[in-house]
Amino acid sequence: MQNANRKSSAVRREEIAVAALRIIGERGIASLTTTAVAAEVGVTSGALFRHFDSREAMLQEAAQYALAKIEATFPDPTLPALERLLALAYSRVRIVGADPGVAWVLRSEQAYLSLPAEAVVQLKDLVRRSKQFVLVALRDGAAKGTIRTDIEPEILFVPVMGTIHALIGMAGVHATAGRTRGSSTERVLAALTILLAPPYNDPVHHNSIPPKS
């Protein structure tokens, strides 16, 4: 019975965290009140404080939930460079784009001002690791001739992450966020692939093209 009670408490805490994120994503951080969360979950305001001793603790749990979802979007780092970048993009658009609250944590400057200090530190670390992941992939691809070398990885990073964040925020894109042929995500990422491809006058790329028979 004790284990069942602990599990029930964990489930309820997650429900509250998800409800808090939903309110933030749909109505904004200013709308996150204990009354609003209680109504969203279907409990009394007093019941919330059996699971969280403050609004900040509730917000910390919501941030942890969002950060875990974003963490799950990192693909296998041993994939080929371009495949690695596209896998990250598809995963972030599908998982983060489908949840406005999670997207708020990742994309909004308000998150850095509104989240508890511990969550902000974790968010900054995740953003740093995301940048490093993309830069390593760009450098790996450049070294192997699959990504252009005439533009520095630090510069290419901007359109890569900018495209991912733009897709996350595009209205109506999330219903087709998978690898569906002809979807908005597919077309935009195909354009990004062209942008990243080595130009034909790139020596690495040029030497990798077999001569015509």
C-alpha positions in Angstrom: 0.0 0.0 0.0 2.9 2.4 0.8 4.4 1.9 -2.6 1.0 2.5 -4.3 0.7 5.7 -2.3 4.1 6.9 -3.4 3.3 6.1 -7.0 0.0 7.9 -6.8 1.9 11.0 -5.4 4.4 10.9 -8.2 1.7 10.6 -10.8 -0.2 13.6 -9.3 3.0 15.7 -9.2 3.5 15.0 -12.9 -0.1 15.9 -13.7 0.4 19.2 -11.8 3.6 19.9 -13.7 2.0 19.2 -17.1 -1.0 21.4 -16.2 1.4 24.2 -15.2 3.2 23.9 -18.5 -0.1 23.9 -20.4 -1.2 27.1 -18.7 2.2 28.8 -19.4 2.2 27.6 -23.0 -1.4 28.6 -23.8 -2.0 31.7 -21.5 1.5 32.9 -20.4 3.5 32.8 -17.3 1.4 35.5 -15.6 -1.6 33.2 -15.7 0.2 30.5 -13.6 -1.6 30.7 -10.3 -2.4 28.0 -7.9 -6.1 28.5 -8.6 -5.6 28.1 -12.3 -3.5 24.9 -11.8 -6.0 23.4 -9.4 -8.8 24.0 -11.9 -6.7 22.5 -14.7 -6.0 19.4 -12.7 -9.4 19.2 -11.1 -8.4 19.5 -7.5 -8.7 22.2 -4.8 -6.0 24.7 -4.3 -5.3 23.2 -0.9 -4.7 19.8 -2.5 -1.8 21.3 -4.6 0.1 22.0 -1.4 0.0 18.4 -0.3 2.4 17.8 -3.3 4.2 21.2 -3.5 5.0 23.6 -0.7 5.1 26.6 -3.0 4.4 27.9 -6.5 8.2 27.9 -7.1 8.5 24.2 -6.2 5.6 23.5 -8.6 7.4 25.6 -11.3 10.6 23.7 -10.7 8.8 20.4 -11.2 7.3 21.8 -14.4 10.7 22.9 -15.7 12.2 19.5 -14.8 9.4 17.8 -16.9 10.1 20.1 -19.8 13.8 19.7 -19.7 13.5 15.9 -19.7 11.4 16.1 -22.8 13.9 18.3 -24.5 16.8 16.1 -23.4 15.1 13.2 -25.1 15.5 14.9 -28.5 19.2 14.4 -28.7 19.9 11.7 -31.2 22.7 9.2 -31.3 26.0 11.2 -31.5 27.6 8.5 -33.7 25.2 9.0 -36.6 26.7 10.6 -39.8 26.8 14.4 -39.3 24.0 15.5 -41.6 21.7 12.6 -40.4 22.5 13.6 -36.8 21.5 17.3 -37.4 18.3 16.3 -39.2 17.4 13.8 -36.5 17.8 16.5 -33.9 15.6 18.8 -35.9 12.8 16.3 -36.5 12.9 15.2 -32.9 12.7 18.8 -31.5 10.0 19.8 -33.9 7.9 16.7 -33.1 8.4 16.7 -29.3 8.9 20.3 -28.4 6.7 21.7 -31.1 3.7 19.6 -30.0 3.8 21.1 -26.4 3.6 24.9 -26.2 4.7 24.8 -22.5 7.9 22.9 -23.3 8.5 25.2 -26.3 8.2 28.2 -23.9 10.9 26.7 -21.7 13.3 26.2 -24.6 12.5 29.4 -26.7 11.2 32.1 -24.5 13.5 34.7 -22.8 10.9 34.9 -20.1 11.9 31.4 -19.0 15.3 32.7 -17.8 13.5 35.4 -15.8 10.6 33.4 -14.4 12.0 29.9 -13.6 13.6 29.0 -10.3 17.4 29.5 -10.2 18.1 25.8 -10.3 16.0 25.3 -13.4 17.6 28.3 -15.1 21.1 26.7 -14.5 19.8 23.4 -16.0 18.3 25.2 -18.9 21.5 27.1 -19.7 23.4 23.9 -19.6 21.0 22.2 -22.0 21.2 25.1 -24.4 25.0 25.0 -24.2 25.0 21.3 -24.9 22.6 21.8 -27.8 25.0 24.3 -29.3 27.9 22.0 -28.8 26.1 19.1 -30.3 25.3 21.0 -33.5 28.8 22.5 -33.8 30.4 19.1 -33.4 28.1 17.7 -36.1 28.9 20.6 -38.4 32.7 20.1 -37.9 32.4 16.4 -38.4 30.5 16.9 -41.6 33.0 19.5 -42.9 35.9 17.1 -42.2 34.2 14.3 -44.1 33.1 16.4 -47.0 29.3 16.2 -46.4 28.9 19.7 -45.1 30.3 22.9 -46.7 33.7 24.2 -45.5 33.5 27.7 -47.0 31.4 28.9 -44.1 32.5 28.5 -40.5 30.5 26.1 -38.3 29.9 28.9 -35.8 28.1 30.8 -38.6 26.2 27.8 -40.0 25.0 27.1 -36.4 22.7 30.2 -36.7 20.6 29.0 -39.6 20.5 25.4 -38.2 19.2 26.3 -34.8 17.2 29.2 -36.2 15.4 26.8 -38.6 14.6 24.3 -35.8 13.2 27.1 -33.5 11.2 28.6 -36.4 9.7 25.2 -37.2 8.8 24.7 -33.5 6.9 28.0 -33.5 5.2 27.7 -36.9 1.5 27.4 -36.6 0.1 24.2 -38.1 3.4 22.5 -38.6 3.2 20.2 -35.7 0.5 17.9 -37.2 3.0 17.0 -40.0 6.2 17.2 -37.9 7.2 13.7 -38.8 9.1 12.6 -41.9 6.0 12.8 -44.1 6.8 13.5 -47.7 5.7 17.0 -48.6 5.1 18.2 -45.1 6.2 21.7 -44.0 8.9 20.3 -41.8 10.2 18.0 -44.6 10.3 20.9 -47.2 12.0 23.3 -44.8 14.6 20.8 -43.7 15.3 19.8 -47.3 16.1 23.5 -47.9 18.4 23.5 -44.9 20.1 20.4 -46.3 20.8 22.3 -49.5 22.2 25.2 -47.6 24.6 22.9 -45.7 25.7 21.0 -48.7 29.2 21.7 -50.0 29.3 23.9 -53.1 30.6 22.3 -56.2 33.8 24.3 -56.2 34.6 23.0 -52.7 37.8 20.9 -53.2 36.7 18.3 -50.7 33.3 17.9 -52.3 34.7 18.1 -55.8 37.1 15.3 -55.2 34.4 13.1 -53.8 32.3 13.2 -56.9 33.0 10.3 -59.2 33.8 11.3 -62.8 31.0 10.8 -65.4 31.4 7.8 -67.6 
